[in-house]
Structures are given as C-alpha cells and as structure tokens.
Amino acid sequence: MLRTRRNNVIRLSVGCMALVIGVSALGSEPSAPVIWDRELLPGLLYRQEVRPALPMDIHVVRFKYPNPDFRLETELAGGAVLAPNNAPTRARVSSMAKSRGAFLAVNADYFAPSGDPLGLFIHDGELISEPFRSRSAIGWTENRVFIDRPKWKAWIEAPNGLRLSINGINRPASTNELIVFSEAGSTATASTNGMMFVFECDQSPTPDGVFEAKFKHVVPDVRSHPVRKGQWVVAATGANQLRLLAGIQQNTTYKFEFHFEGSPEWKQARFALGGGPRLIRSGQVLVEFVEEGFDNDFALKRHPRTAIGITASGEIVLVVVDGRSKFSTGATLNELAWIMRGLGCVEALNLDGGGSSTLYAGGAILNRPSDGVERPVANALLLYAQLATNDLPPIQIVAPANTVSEGDTIALRALNAQGAEIPSNTVVWVAESPNVRVNQDGIVSAIAPGPARIRAMSLGVSAQIQVQVQAKKPGS
C-alpha cells in the first residue's frame, strides 16, 4: 500500500511538471523546445529535441517492425560473457556496430565490471543470460516485439531421478549455487572455490527446452575453468557440490531443463535484452522502479538515459537523453516515461544509462556520452539496413570560412555531387569534437579554441569538414 501511494505521488508530480513544460513549449519565448525531424535512411527516422529550459537534449530513432529493410539483433561484446583471468569482455557500441556491419546501435543492459550482462540476454535463439530478479526485459520474434517481466526456472536431473535447481547461466556462481556455463560463457567462474562439473554437449541452450549432456569429469577446489567447444560446465559451490557429486558416474547422461514463465512468446524469442524498470504498460505511464529493485536516487535524479518503446502502430522507438553536462541535465525515470509516451509508445522499457548511453548511426555517435568518450559496455542492440552505400554518390560540406571565433557561430551547407543543396530533412549533422556543437540546421557553435570536426550524413553517405576555433580576443 505504501509503495503504491508513493508511486502515485511521483506520477502526479511529474505529470504536472510535464504539463508545465508542455505549456511553455506553446509560447514563443526562447525556452521553448526546438525539434528537428530527419530521415537517416528511407523508413528510419531521427529526431533531435532540445529543451533549453531544463536543459535537455533528446535523440530519437524510430522504424517499423517487422520490416524487410531492417534486421534487429543483439550483440555480445567480445562474443563471450566472461574471459579467462577475469579480463573484461566489454566493447564500445560503435565498435560492435562496425565489426558486425550494422548501421545503427545503442547500448543495452546493465553489466558487471567483468562484462557479464545482468539481465536477460538472448542472441539468435541462444539463451546467454537469465532474467535478473524481478526486472523487465524486451524480446522479439520474427514478427512481434514485446516487453514482459519473465521468470526463468531450470533443473539438472541425474539418471537416478535426482533433480537439483539451477540458479543461473553464464554468470559467476556465488555461495551455494549451481550455474551452467555454455560456450558463450567462455569461462566458468565462482566467487569461492568449488567444483567444476564438465559435460559433453553439442547443443546451444535455448530459452525453453530439455537438453541432454554426458558427464565427463569434475575439477575440484577451483574458482574458474575454461568452457571448450561442445562442452557445458556446471559450477557448484557450497552444499551443491556434494549434492551433484553424489552417485555421479563418468559417461552418464544428465538432463537439463529450462523453462520461462510469462509471455508465451519467450519460447520463440530469437533475441532479448534485459533492463528495467518498465516505463509504460498498456499505454499508461507506470514506472515500476520499486517493484524491480531500483532505489530513489536512481529513479528520481536526472541521469543520461537510454530507452526502447513500442507504438500502437508497430514502430520501435529508441531514445537517448544526454546528461551530466551544462547542455543537458538528463532525465528522471518519470520524465523519460513521459517522453516515450509523447512519442506514441504504448509499451516502454528503460535500459542502462549514465555514461553507457550511446546512439551510433552511419559511422558517427549522434549523442554526447557523459564521460566525454564512449564507455565500453557488455552488449548492444544493433540495427542492420539493406543498403549498399558503395553505389551512392558522395556529398560535400561547404563552409563560409575555415575559422570561427570562440563564442560565435558558423553556418554549414551540405551539397550533393552536382553541387546542389541537399534537402534539409535528409541531412543529419554531428559534432565530432567536444569544443563545438552543431544543430540540425547546420549551425556550428564554437565553445573552445582548437580544431573541430563536423560530419554531415545523408541517406547512408557522409562527409566531414574541419574548422579551427580561434580564442576569443580580449575585450571582444
């Protein structure tokens, strides 16, 4: 009851604040939001919204799903969850996109320092990480995307009928746990010395199913053990070591059972990402941060945010809100939920944020990560486009001068191969240096002295230009 009352108060107060912001946007004062809508590719739309009053810088991408022109997949950094010797398996969002040939990418789930995703992760039908406690996740089949709060249950069954609960997959085993490691886990690990039971199995674990594996040998009193191709390794700690060891015989076949509870689509999910909390359910803003184990500091303070949503018309909406800078303070979870609702989302999920929030498209980072550079993350959401950029004509950027004084602005133009102005609704501008900013009209604002690089992208083709920002003269 107390939780419900507190959440209701939060919704009311932020809802009122959203109304105030909306009212101010109707006026003509300088603090009114400025919105640019652009086309990254045919069918792939980009929006940048700047709210000077807060301030807040919002980046939005949307596209129809399913769509024959786009393929949506997950990506695991380094292709493995855990590396030998606890080396981190993390990578930049842009690196994952470039290595896989994806056109667009955003950061995905929360993760441990080791690079272990903390929530549900399914890649091409393979279960790599189980749901985290009571947190929500997003999954998709070939023709449907859905958000749910799934539960995962798993067992290992010995030939004599003994059944033991499995606590997780491809994550370090804590006290008194049984954790299954597949090839994607790379290295079976435990927080304390335990036993590593090695099984022969040529199947990849799926979200829901029964698998047979032949026991080969056990490695006692260790904290890590590599997982070879064609193997599953069970890390056992505490009393589970003796329970699993009891009556075990070499070359006997054990059964592993995995089952999902929640939306029936989980059994057919090809891809899935964890995150949380849920922001919108059935069209209603409902930020379930208490139920999903997040604290007030995380929910009520403004931070950089990444979110994914689904509209009633079948669009997927990706949002990144910049934060922790004088240009953008970030958003609370309720503010983020209302942003998603304003974009037409009837379902929405918060993803990892903070310094991880990154939106990459067409060879450039569209937002400004709060660390100043991209933060290596555990996984990403990748969008592949059916586009042959090699056959597209080049574009060029024209500037009235190659220098600009600190505090001044300069207007850039994007031209096609024939020298004609490219329609503004197909040009996306990106400042690739921290000492300048550029809006989607091509107006560059000089912030600090030094060289600065700006990129223009148009329907899969891009060009760059460098300008020199000169120090402001004393007294000017």
N, C-alpha and C positions, 0 to 999 in steps of 0.2 A: 504494500500500500504506500509506504513512504517513498519507495523508488518511483512508483507511478506518479505520485504527486510532484516529486522533484522534476521528473522528466516533463510533465505537463507545464510546469512553471518555465522551464527552459524553452520549450517550444513557443509559448506565448510571448515571452520577452523578445526572442529572436525574430519571431514572426512580426512583431510590432516594429522592430528595428528595420526589417526588410521592407516594411511598408513605408517607413520614413525615407529610406534610400530610394524607393521607387518614386515617391512624391518629388524628391529633389531632382530626380532624373527628368521629370516632366518640364522643369523650368529651364531657363536659358543661362543660368549662372555658370561660371567656369567649372564648378564642381560636378556638373552633370556627367554621367558616364559617356564614354566615346566607344563606339562599336564599329569594327571593320569586319566584313564578311568576304572571304576569299575562297577560291577554288584551287586546292592543291593539285588535284587530278580530277578528271571527269567523275563525278559521283563521290568524291572525297572532299568535304568542305571544312574549311578552317575559319575560326572566328577569334579575334583578339578583342577583349573588352578591357578598357582601362577606367577604373573608378577613382578619380583623383581625390575625392573627399576622404577616403579611408587612409591611405590609398590602397588599391588592389588591382593587380594585373592578372587577367584570366585568359587562358588559352583553351580553345575548344576544337575538337575534331569530331566529325560525325559522318556516318556512312550506313547504307542499308545492309542488313544481314538477314538471310544469306544473300550473297552477291557473287555472280560468276566472275566479276572483275577483281575480287579481293579474296584473300585467304587469311584467316585469323588463327594464329598459333601462339603457343607458349614457347619460351626458350629458357633453358637452364644454363647459367654461367659455367663455362668450362666443361659442359657436358656431364658433370658429375656433382653429387651433393657434397661429399667430403673427400679431401685429398690426403695422401699419405703425410705423416708427420704433422697433421693438423694445419697444413698450409691452406690459406683461404682460397675457396673457389668462387671468386666474385669477379665481375667484369662490368665495364661501363655499358650503359644502354646502347649508345651509338656503336660500340664495338660489336655487341651481339647482333645488332641490326646489319651492320656492314659485312660481318663474317658470314651471315646467312642470306644476304641479298634481299633483305626486307626494306620496303620503302619507308615505313613508319614504325615507331616503337615508343612505349612508355614503360616506366618502372612498374613492378608488380607487388609482390608480397613482402611482408616483414621478414627479417632474417637474422640469424645469429652471426657473431663475428666470423665464424668459420665458413659462412656462406650457406648454411643449412636453412632452406625456406621454413618458416614457422607455421605455415598453414597448408591447406590442401594444394597439391600440385599434380596435375595430370598432363602428360605430353604424348600426343598421338596414341591415346588409348592406354598408355602405361601409367600406373599409379607410382608416383615417386615420393610423395609426402602425404601423410594422412591429415585430416582436418585438425585444426588446433582448438582444443577445448570446445567452447560453445560459439565459436566465431563463424561468421558468414563467409560464403565463397561464391564465385561465379563460374559456371560451367557452360559448355556448348557442345551440341551435336552438329551434324552437317546442316541441319535446318532449323535449329532452335537454340536460343541462349536463355539462361535462367539464373536467378540468384536464390540461394537457399542456405539454411544452416544445417548441413548434413552431419550425421554421426556415423562413425566407422567402427565396426567390430570385426575382430579377427581371432582365429584359433589355430593351433597346431595340434594334430591328432596323431598319436602313435599307433603302431599296428595292434597293440593290445587294447585300444579304445581310450587310453588316457588322453584327455583334452586339456590344453593349457591356453589361457588367454594371451594373445599377442598385444603388446601395448603400443606399438608404432612401427613405422617403416622408414628406413634410411635416415635415422637421426640417432645421436648418441644415447646409449642406454644409461638411465640414471639408476638409483638404488632399487633393487628388487624388480627388475623389468625384463621382458623378452622383446627384443627389437629385431625385426627381419631386415636384412640388407640384400638388395639385388645388385646387379651390375652397375646400375645408375648410382647406387650409393657409394661405390668405389672402395671405401674403406670402412669396415665395421669397427665401431668405437664404443667405448663405455667410460663413464665417469670414474669408476673404480675397477680394480682388477676383477675379471670374471672369466667365463668360459665362452669360447667361440666355437659353435657347432657348424661344421661345414657340410652343406648338402649339394648334391649334384642335381641341377635343374636347368633345363634349356628353355623355360618359359619366362616371359616378362610378366610381372604382376599387373593385373588389370584391376579396376575399381571394385569389381564384384565377380567372384568366381571361386572355383576349387582347383588347387594345383597340387601335383604330386612331385615329391623331391626325395631322392635317395640319400640317406645319411652316409657320409664317408669317414669323417674323423672329427675329433674335438681337440681344440688347443686350449689348455688350462692356464689360468693365472696371467692373463694379458689384458691390455686396455685397447688394443687395436689389432686388426688383421685384414689383409687385402682381400677383396672380393674379385675372383677371377671370372672370366667369361664362362658362362654355363654353370655358375655357382649361385647359391643363396647361402648366406651366413646368418646364423641366429646368435646375437649377443645376449648372454644370460648373466644376470647379476643377482646377488642375494640368494634367497631360498630357491629361486627359479633354476639355479644351476643344478641342484640335486634333483629337483622335480623332473627336469628334462633329461638328466643323465640316467635316471632310474630305468633300468631294463633296456637301455639303448643298445642296438647292435649294428655293426657295420653292414652296409648294403641293404638295410631295411628301408621300406618306403613309408614316408610320412605324408600326411595330407595337410595342406594349408588352406584355410577358408577365409575369404574376405567378403564382407557384406556392408553395404551402405544403407542407412536409414534416412528417409527424407524424400525429396522429389524422385519419382521413378526414373527420371532421365539420367540420374547418376550412373546407372548401369550401362548406358550407352554413351556417356560423355567421352568425347575424344580429347578435349582439353579442359583444364580448370585451373583457377587461381584462387588462393586464399586472400584474406584481407580483413576488413572489418573496421568499424561496425557498419551494419546496414544503415542506409540513409533514407531510403524511400521504399515503402512496401505498398503495393496495390494503389499507387497514386498518392499516398498520404506520406507527408514528411514524418518520419518516425525514427529518430536517431537512437539506436539501441545500444548505446555505449556501455551502460551499466550491465545489461544482460550479457554482453560479450566480453566483459572483463577489462574495460578501459577506465582510466581514472579521470577525475575532473580536469586536471591540468592538461591532459592530452585532448580532451573534448572541448573545453571552454576557452582555451587560449588560442590565439591565431598562430598558425604554422603554415609552411608550404604544404600543399595537399595535392594528391592525385586521386581521381575517382573514375568509375566507369558506370554507365547507366544504360537503360533500355527504354525506348519510347513506345507508345502505343502503336505507332505506325511501322515498327520493326527496324528502327535505327539503333545502332550502338553509338553512344556518346562518350568520348574520353575528355576529361577535364584536368588541367594542371593549373593550380593557383600559385603564383610566385609568393615568396615571403621572406621575412627576416632582413629586409632592406628598406631604405628610405623611399624606394619607388613602389614597394608592395609589402604590406604587413602580413599577408597570409590570411587565412580564414579559420573561423571556428568550425566545428563539425556541423552545427546548425546552419551557419551561413553557407557552407558547402552544399548542404542538402537543398536549401532554397535556390541556390544557383542551378543545381541539377533539375530541380522541379521547374524552374523558369525556362529551362531548355527543352521541356516537354517530357522528361523522364518519368516513367511510372514505377520503375524499379531502379535502385542505385546502390552502389557499394563503395565505401572508402577503401583505398589501397594504401600502401606505405607512402609516407610523405617526408617532410623535413628535407634534409639535404639529398634524399634519394629522388625527389620529384624531378623528372626529366621527360621532356617531349622532344623526340627526334623525328625529323621528316626530310626526305630528299637530300640527305647529306649534311644537314645542319641541326643544331639544337635551337628550337623555337623559343623556349623559355629561358629564364636565368636561374640555374641551380643556385641555392642559397650558399653553398660552400665556395662559390666562385668558379668551381670546376665540377665536372661530373663526379658523382660518388659511385664507386664500384658497388654493384648490387648482386643479389643472388639469382634473380630471374627477371624476365621481362615479357611483355605482351608485344608480339610482332604482327605487323600487317604487311602482307605481300600483295603487290599490284601487278596485273597483267599489262606491263608497259615496257616497250622497247625504246629506251631513251637514246640509244645509239643512232637511231634514224631521225631524231628530232633536230630541227635547225637550231643553231646556237642563238643566245641572246647576249645583249651587252648593256652595261650601265654607263650612263653619261652624267657627269657632274659639272657644274658651272666653274668649279675651281678644285684644285687638289689639296687645298688647305682650308682650314676653318679655325677661327679663334675660340678659345675656351669660353663657354657660356653662350656662344652663338649657334645658329643652325645653318644647314645647307640642304637644298632640295635635290634629290637624285631622280633620274628617269630611267626606266627600263625600255629598251628598244629591241625589236626583232632583227633578223638577219638583213632585212631590207632597209633598216633604219627607221621604221615606223614605230610609233608609241604602242606598247603592248597594253591592252585593256587592263585597267587597274584591278578589276575583280579577279584576275588570274595571276596577279603578282603578289608574292609574299616576301616581305623584307625582314632581314635578320641581321642584327648587330653581333658580330663575332669577336668583338674586342670589348673589354669592360669599360673603356674610357669614353664610349659613345652609346647613345640609344637611338633607335630608329623606329618610327611608327609606320603603319601600313599605307601611308600616303607617300613614303619615301623621304620624309623629313628627318634629317640626322641632327641630333642634339649633341654638341660637344661638351663632355664632362670634365676631362682632364687631359693634359698635354701628352703627346705621344702618337705613334702610328695607330691607325684604326682600320679594321677590315669590315666591310659590309657586303652582304650577299643578297641577291635577288633571285627568287625561284619562280618559274612559270611553267606549270603543267609538266613537271618532270625534268626540266632543264634549268640550270642555274649559272650565274656569273658572279664574279667578285670584283670589288674595287677597293683600293686602299687610299685613304686620305690622311693627312697629317693635321693633328690638332695642335695648334700653337698656344703657348701660355698667354694668358690674359695680360695685357700691358698695364703697368701701374697707372692708376688714375683713370683708366678707361671704363 
